[in-house]
């Protein structure tokens, strides 16, 4: 089993930007913000890399001591995922410490502006901080999107009396994260940010994406997220109700009606594209409640069933299938059936492509062996050809062809003359 190492953590301040980074697998993992000072917490990077190490079957070594509470929770997480998924029980190689510091009373809510985070905000009633995570590449390649997202965060935070926080990170390009599903690593990213904020907060609330009764497919779950906690930070994950029920609970809230943003497409405005799968799923829930017209961030100029026909991939077909059990406009119901049908066809094509890929993978070694043999014999023939050419060149150089032909003609002429004389004597 290979070993991953979390070494020293560096803190920098450049102008108004606070930056924390640590080397991992030869590349720096960096977090930065202009809003608040960050703490160089070893537990932060432990939470960040724990799930990737479990999924890649790598022991995790710390060069500095870690919080004993975090250490014990991490082992519970390893055992839980081993039972659920059959992953190896990796080792955490670290010394531990116990702190006498008391956790802060302030709370932070991870807030994206979507249904889940608005529901958490409404349920909590208030929080000192609203925390938004932003990848570096989004910030650099789509500055207008970052500006609009910040404006939405500030607007909601101001309405509830909270402080907006934006923390940027560079993990989308890190080799240890690019090969994993975001649903398996985003809790680690949020928990990392929570630990970096530990001098300011004692509780971090991560909004659930899945109901607690759904199968434990991803590592970002209500059972696993609290196991990123330490003595100074408690991570919370609430998953008591479904997403459709969450929509129902925020449907009459003016703050959500004016600011709900769920879009996958990152349009250059504060309005959702109203065509991507997540927009359509949200509009369907609002349509069932009769609340679509109340939400100002959606474009309702096109009927819902026409928007459904633009969706290429359905992330959770069960959401749409459950909607078919409810009273629906027949055009919406037919739109759902078409979406489900397209999703079945898409999955079937992927399965066929995967089967062909496996066949190619199985045949490729044999084809490669045959090709290597052919190339080997070709190289031998090439060597023989070169040797014959060299031999011919050597012989041709010592016995010029033209002189040889002249000699042959001369001998033949003498032989004919001798034969003619002998024939004349015989006569």
C-alpha positions as semicolon CSV with decimal commas, in nm:
position;residue;x (nm);y (nm);z (nm)
1;X;0,000;0,000;0,000
2;X;0,141;0,338;-0,100
3;X;0,161;0,626;0,143
4;X;0,046;0,988;0,116
5;X;0,208;1,253;0,331
6;X;0,067;1,579;0,464
7;X;0,363;1,797;0,549
8;X;0,406;2,154;0,659
9;X;0,133;2,411;0,600
10;X;0,221;2,760;0,481
11;X;0,028;3,079;0,554
12;X;0,071;3,393;0,346
13;X;-0,084;3,737;0,332
14;X;-0,059;3,937;0,012
15;X;-0,244;4,266;0,023
16;X;-0,592;4,183;0,150
17;X;-0,567;3,816;0,048
18;X;-0,509;3,546;0,309
19;X;-0,369;3,225;0,163
20;X;-0,307;2,876;0,306
21;X;-0,140;2,598;0,109
22;X;0,024;2,262;0,156
23;X;0,213;2,031;-0,078
24;X;0,050;1,699;-0,161
25;X;0,167;1,454;-0,428
26;X;0,412;1,713;-0,557
27;X;0,155;1,989;-0,613
28;X;0,026;2,261;-0,384
29;X;-0,333;2,260;-0,262
30;X;-0,422;2,623;-0,202
31;X;-0,711;2,808;-0,034
32;X;-0,742;3,185;-0,031
33;X;-0,991;3,458;0,064
34;X;-1,012;3,834;0,085
35;X;-1,274;3,824;0,361
36;X;-1,119;3,678;0,678
37;X;-0,794;3,544;0,823
38;X;-0,746;3,168;0,781
39;X;-0,591;2,927;1,030
40;X;-0,320;2,684;0,907
41;X;-0,503;2,379;1,045
42;X;-0,354;2,034;0,997
43;X;-0,703;1,883;1,039
44;X;-0,820;2,091;0,741
45;X;-0,588;1,911;0,504
46;X;-0,658;1,582;0,678
47;X;-1,026;1,617;0,588
48;X;-0,932;1,728;0,238
49;X;-0,725;1,419;0,157
50;X;-0,885;1,149;0,372
51;X;-1,153;1,036;0,121
52;X;-0,914;1,039;-0,180
53;X;-0,671;0,823;0,018
54;X;-0,948;0,578;0,113
55;X;-1,064;0,550;-0,248
56;X;-0,708;0,506;-0,375
57;X;-0,607;0,265;-0,095
58;X;-0,326;0,483;0,039
59;X;-0,216;0,522;0,400
60;X;-0,217;0,882;0,521
61;X;0,081;1,011;0,717
62;X;0,096;1,342;0,906
63;X;0,427;1,506;0,982
64;X;0,261;1,711;1,259
65;X;0,026;1,601;1,541
66;X;-0,350;1,605;1,474
67;X;-0,648;1,659;1,702
68;X;-0,737;1,338;1,886
69;X;-1,110;1,388;1,822
70;X;-1,050;1,429;1,448
71;X;-0,820;1,124;1,450
72;X;-1,085;0,904;1,614
73;X;-1,360;1,031;1,381
74;X;-1,140;0,962;1,079
75;X;-1,106;0,598;1,183
76;X;-1,485;0,574;1,221
77;X;-1,518;0,709;0,867
78;X;-1,268;0,454;0,736
79;X;-1,464;0,172;0,904
80;X;-1,799;0,302;0,775
81;X;-1,688;0,321;0,413
82;X;-1,518;-0,016;0,441
83;X;-1,849;-0,169;0,553
84;X;-2,052;0,014;0,284
85;X;-1,818;-0,010;-0,013
86;X;-1,558;-0,271;0,076
87;X;-1,274;-0,019;0,061
88;X;-0,950;-0,104;0,239
89;X;-0,902;0,011;0,597
90;X;-0,614;0,247;0,544
91;X;-0,386;0,355;0,826
92;X;-0,358;0,708;0,961
93;X;-0,001;0,753;1,077
94;X;0,011;1,048;1,315
95;X;0,068;1,159;1,669
96;X;-0,233;1,318;1,838
97;X;-0,289;1,607;2,074
98;X;-0,573;1,728;2,296
99;X;-0,662;2,095;2,316
100;X;-0,805;2,283;2,611
101;X;-0,946;2,555;2,387
102;X;-1,324;2,581;2,365
103;X;-1,491;2,595;2,024
104;X;-1,637;2,921;1,902
105;X;-2,014;2,969;1,923
106;X;-2,052;3,117;1,576
107;X;-2,199;2,911;1,290
108;X;-2,126;2,906;0,917
109;X;-2,354;2,770;0,645
110;X;-2,212;2,646;0,316
111;X;-2,423;2,852;0,079
112;X;-2,442;2,813;-0,299
113;X;-2,777;2,986;-0,344
114;X;-2,954;2,665;-0,444
115;X;-3,251;2,481;-0,297
116;X;-3,052;2,283;-0,038
117;X;-2,861;2,580;0,102
118;X;-3,169;2,807;0,109
119;X;-3,354;2,536;0,302
120;X;-3,068;2,507;0,553
121;X;-3,061;2,885;0,593
122;X;-3,436;2,900;0,651
123;X;-3,424;2,612;0,896
124;X;-3,134;2,757;1,096
125;X;-3,295;3,099;1,104
126;X;-2,959;3,276;1,124
127;X;-2,586;3,218;1,099
128;X;-2,291;3,446;1,144
129;X;-2,131;3,349;0,813
130;X;-2,251;3,236;0,471
131;X;-1,965;3,048;0,306
132;X;-1,930;3,005;-0,068
133;X;-1,657;2,789;-0,226
134;X;-1,519;2,895;-0,562
135;X;-1,268;2,709;-0,781
136;X;-0,977;2,913;-0,909
137;X;-1,054;2,826;-1,271
138;X;-1,407;2,968;-1,244
139;X;-1,267;3,283;-1,090
140;X;-1,006;3,328;-1,362
141;X;-1,195;3,212;-1,672
142;X;-1,538;3,349;-1,585
143;X;-1,480;3,665;-1,381
144;X;-1,829;3,792;-1,463
145;X;-1,979;3,476;-1,311
146;X;-1,772;3,518;-0,995
147;X;-1,880;3,880;-0,965
148;X;-2,249;3,791;-1,000
149;X;-2,220;3,500;-0,756
150;X;-2,057;3,731;-0,503
151;X;-2,334;3,986;-0,548
152;X;-2,599;3,719;-0,484
153;X;-2,414;3,600;-0,173
154;X;-2,384;3,953;-0,037
155;X;-2,751;4,026;-0,105
156;X;-2,872;3,718;0,084
157;X;-2,619;3,764;0,366
158;X;-2,727;4,126;0,412
159;X;-3,093;4,020;0,425
160;X;-3,031;3,771;0,710
161;X;-2,764;3,974;0,891
162;X;-2,476;3,739;0,810
163;X;-2,121;3,798;0,686
164;X;-2,047;3,673;0,332
165;X;-1,731;3,463;0,287
166;X;-1,585;3,346;-0,044
167;X;-1,297;3,099;-0,026
168;X;-1,124;3,007;-0,350
169;X;-0,941;2,678;-0,407
170;X;-0,733;2,519;-0,684
171;X;-0,827;2,151;-0,654
172;X;-0,997;2,110;-0,993
173;X;-0,651;2,076;-1,148
174;X;-0,492;1,874;-0,869
175;X;-0,408;1,518;-0,987
176;X;-0,547;1,357;-0,671
177;X;-0,890;1,516;-0,724
178;X;-0,936;1,524;-1,102
179;X;-0,992;1,146;-1,119
180;X;-1,262;1,144;-0,847
181;X;-1,631;1,228;-0,855
182;X;-1,713;1,567;-0,703
183;X;-1,987;1,400;-0,497
184;X;-1,712;1,208;-0,318
185;X;-1,486;1,503;-0,241
186;X;-1,689;1,821;-0,194
187;X;-1,754;1,752;0,176
188;X;-1,379;1,724;0,228
189;X;-1,337;2,062;0,057
190;X;-1,605;2,226;0,274
191;X;-1,478;2,059;0,591
192;X;-1,128;2,180;0,506
193;X;-1,260;2,535;0,478
194;X;-1,444;2,494;0,808
195;X;-1,123;2,393;0,986
196;X;-0,941;2,686;0,827
197;X;-1,211;2,907;0,982
198;X;-1,192;2,739;1,326
199;X;-1,072;3,055;1,509
200;X;-1,402;3,216;1,402
201;X;-1,665;2,936;1,398
202;X;-1,751;2,625;1,598
203;X;-2,016;2,474;1,367
204;X;-2,028;2,422;0,992
205;X;-2,354;2,327;0,822
206;X;-2,329;2,142;0,490
207;X;-2,657;2,123;0,300
208;X;-2,762;1,773;0,206
209;X;-2,809;1,669;-0,156
210;X;-2,955;1,325;-0,078
211;X;-3,224;1,206;0,159
212;X;-3,090;0,990;0,442
213;X;-3,293;0,689;0,318
214;X;-3,121;0,690;-0,022
215;X;-2,840;0,435;-0,074
216;X;-2,494;0,535;0,043
217;X;-2,346;0,573;-0,305
218;X;-2,129;0,880;-0,246
219;X;-1,907;0,965;0,049
220;X;-2,079;1,303;0,102
221;X;-2,358;1,174;0,326
222;X;-2,533;1,247;0,653
223;X;-2,348;0,952;0,813
224;X;-2,003;1,055;0,689
225;X;-1,991;1,436;0,697
226;X;-2,000;1,473;1,080
227;X;-1,697;1,242;1,095
228;X;-1,482;1,529;0,965
229;X;-1,534;1,706;1,300
230;X;-1,265;1,795;1,552
231;X;-1,272;1,933;1,905
232;X;-1,294;2,289;1,772
233;X;-1,528;2,231;1,476
234;X;-1,851;2,034;1,452
235;X;-1,959;1,949;1,096
236;X;-2,336;1,908;1,049
237;X;-2,527;1,746;0,764
238;X;-2,908;1,738;0,774
239;X;-3,089;1,501;0,540
240;X;-3,430;1,443;0,694
241;X;-3,643;1,550;0,397
242;X;-3,634;1,516;0,018
243;X;-3,540;1,791;-0,221
244;X;-3,901;1,827;-0,335
245;X;-4,006;1,885;0,026
246;X;-3,729;2,142;0,061
247;X;-3,866;2,328;-0,241
248;X;-4,208;2,325;-0,075
249;X;-4,065;2,474;0,247
250;X;-3,893;2,767;0,071
251;X;-4,157;2,820;-0,200
252;X;-4,327;3,107;-0,011
253;X;-4,007;3,272;0,115
254;X;-3,955;3,604;-0,070
255;X;-3,578;3,590;-0,020
256;X;-3,562;3,255;-0,204
257;X;-3,811;3,370;-0,467
258;X;-3,587;3,662;-0,559
259;X;-3,246;3,493;-0,531
260;X;-3,273;3,117;-0,594
261;X;-2,995;3,011;-0,832
262;X;-2,955;2,644;-0,923
263;X;-2,815;2,657;-1,276
264;X;-2,539;2,428;-1,406
265;X;-2,459;2,649;-1,706
266;X;-2,318;2,954;-1,522
267;X;-2,504;3,213;-1,736
268;X;-2,365;3,564;-1,732
269;X;-2,664;3,700;-1,542
270;X;-2,848;3,650;-1,215
271;X;-3,115;3,446;-1,392
272;X;-3,105;3,069;-1,431
273;X;-3,078;2,934;-1,785
274;X;-3,406;2,743;-1,724
275;X;-3,294;2,471;-1,969
276;X;-3,030;2,258;-1,793
277;X;-3,129;1,947;-1,600
278;X;-3,108;2,109;-1,259
279;X;-3,315;2,409;-1,369
280;X;-3,579;2,180;-1,521
281;X;-3,589;1,962;-1,209
282;X;-3,644;2,269;-0,990
283;X;-3,907;2,411;-1,225
284;X;-4,089;2,078;-1,215
285;X;-4,106;2,089;-0,834
286;X;-4,228;2,450;-0,848
287;X;-4,482;2,355;-1,116
288;X;-4,621;2,079;-0,893
289;X;-4,659;2,335;-0,614
290;X;-4,808;2,597;-0,847
291;X;-4,530;2,839;-0,750
292;X;-4,331;2,879;-1,073
293;X;-4,455;3,232;-1,136
294;X;-4,334;3,345;-0,792
295;X;-3,966;3,280;-0,863
296;X;-3,816;3,573;-1,052
297;X;-3,484;3,405;-1,136
298;X;-3,632;3,167;-1,398
299;X;-3,731;3,232;-1,758
300;X;-4,089;3,109;-1,797
301;X;-4,139;3,226;-2,157
302;X;-4,100;2,868;-2,279
303;X;-4,333;2,590;-2,157
304;X;-4,181;2,342;-1,913
305;X;-4,238;2,044;-2,145
306;X;-4,039;2,217;-2,421
307;X;-3,752;2,283;-2,177
308;X;-3,762;1,914;-2,085
309;X;-3,695;1,822;-2,448
310;X;-3,360;2,009;-2,429
311;X;-3,229;1,798;-2,138
312;X;-2,969;1,546;-2,253
313;X;-2,891;1,362;-1,929
314;X;-3,106;1,297;-1,621
315;X;-2,908;1,281;-1,298
316;X;-3,181;1,121;-1,087
317;X;-3,458;0,951;-1,289
318;X;-3,637;0,851;-0,966
319;X;-3,716;1,219;-0,903
320;X;-3,908;1,238;-1,229
321;X;-4,067;0,895;-1,193
322;X;-4,204;0,991;-0,852
323;X;-4,352;1,307;-1,005
324;X;-4,554;1,090;-1,245
325;X;-4,755;0,962;-0,948
326;X;-4,885;1,317;-0,888
327;X;-5,158;1,507;-1,078
328;X;-4,976;1,668;-1,374
329;X;-5,054;1,851;-1,693
330;X;-5,050;1,573;-1,959
331;X;-4,795;1,771;-2,160
332;X;-4,560;1,783;-1,859
333;X;-4,614;1,412;-1,792
334;X;-4,531;1,327;-2,154
335;X;-4,224;1,549;-2,134
336;X;-4,109;1,347;-1,832
337;X;-4,162;1,019;-2,019
338;X;-3,954;1,148;-2,309
339;X;-3,675;1,251;-2,071
340;X;-3,673;0,910;-1,903
341;X;-3,673;0,737;-2,242
342;X;-3,378;0,946;-2,362
343;X;-3,193;0,870;-2,040
344;X;-3,244;0,495;-2,088
345;X;-3,112;0,524;-2,443
346;X;-2,814;0,730;-2,327
347;X;-2,726;0,475;-2,059
348;X;-2,769;0,191;-2,309
349;X;-2,529;0,358;-2,554
350;X;-2,279;0,411;-2,275
351;X;-2,307;0,045;-2,175
352;X;-2,255;-0,069;-2,535
353;X;-1,957;0,163;-2,572
354;X;-1,815;0,032;-2,245
355;X;-1,862;-0,329;-2,359
356;X;-1,676;-0,258;-2,684
357;X;-1,405;-0,082;-2,489
358;X;-1,361;-0,388;-2,266
359;X;-1,343;-0,612;-2,574
360;X;-1,076;-0,391;-2,723
361;X;-0,888;-0,391;-2,392
362;X;-0,900;-0,773;-2,388
363;X;-0,791;-0,809;-2,752
364;X;-0,532;-0,534;-2,748
365;X;-0,251;-0,737;-2,581
366;X;-0,287;-1,014;-2,843
367;X;-0,294;-0,761;-3,127
368;X;0,006;-0,583;-2,983
369;X;0,196;-0,914;-2,958
370;X;0,115;-0,998;-3,322
371;X;0,217;-0,652;-3,436
372;X;0,543;-0,673;-3,242
373;X;0,620;-1,012;-3,405
374;X;0,545;-0,871;-3,750
375;X;0,769;-0,573;-3,686
376;X;1,044;-0,805;-3,563
377;X;1,030;-1,019;-3,878
378;X;1,016;-0,709;-4,093
379;X;1,332;-0,579;-3,927
380;X;1,505;-0,914;-3,994
381;X;1,405;-0,902;-4,363
382;X;1,527;-0,546;-4,378
383;X;1,863;-0,652;-4,236
384;X;1,892;-0,937;-4,492
385;X;1,802;-0,701;-4,774
386;X;2,066;-0,454;-4,661
387;X;2,326;-0,734;-4,641
388;X;2,243;-0,862;-4,995
389;X;2,261;-0,509;-5,130
390;X;2,599;-0,462;-4,966
391;X;2,728;-0,793;-5,107
392;X;2,607;-0,707;-5,458
393;X;2,769;-0,366;-5,437
394;X;3,102;-0,525;-5,340
395;X;3,093;-0,779;-5,628
396;X;2,981;-0,521;-5,880
397;X;3,268;-0,298;-5,779
398;X;3,533;-0,566;-5,842
399;X;3,382;-0,706;-6,167
400;X;3,225;-0,427;-6,369
401;X;2,925;-0,553;-6,562
402;X;3,020;-0,383;-6,890
403;X;3,366;-0,544;-6,900
404;X;3,216;-0,880;-6,814
405;X;2,967;-0,856;-7,100
406;X;3,242;-0,765;-7,345
407;X;3,442;-1,064;-7,234
408;X;3,143;-1,293;-7,274
409;X;3,078;-1,161;-7,625
410;X;3,443;-1,203;-7,721
411;X;3,455;-1,563;-7,595
412;X;3,125;-1,643;-7,766
413;X;3,258;-1,500;-8,094
414;X;3,570;-1,717;-8,073
415;X;3,361;-2,022;-7,992
416;X;3,140;-1,959;-8,297
417;X;3,445;-1,908;-8,520
418;X;3,604;-2,232;-8,397
419;X;3,279;-2,420;-8,448
420;X;3,253;-2,284;-8,802
421;X;3,607;-2,395;-8,892
422;X;3,543;-2,741;-8,758
423;X;3,230;-2,766;-8,963
424;X;3,411;-2,663;-9,283
425;X;3,678;-2,929;-9,234
426;X;3,418;-3,196;-9,180
427;X;3,254;-3,106;-9,508
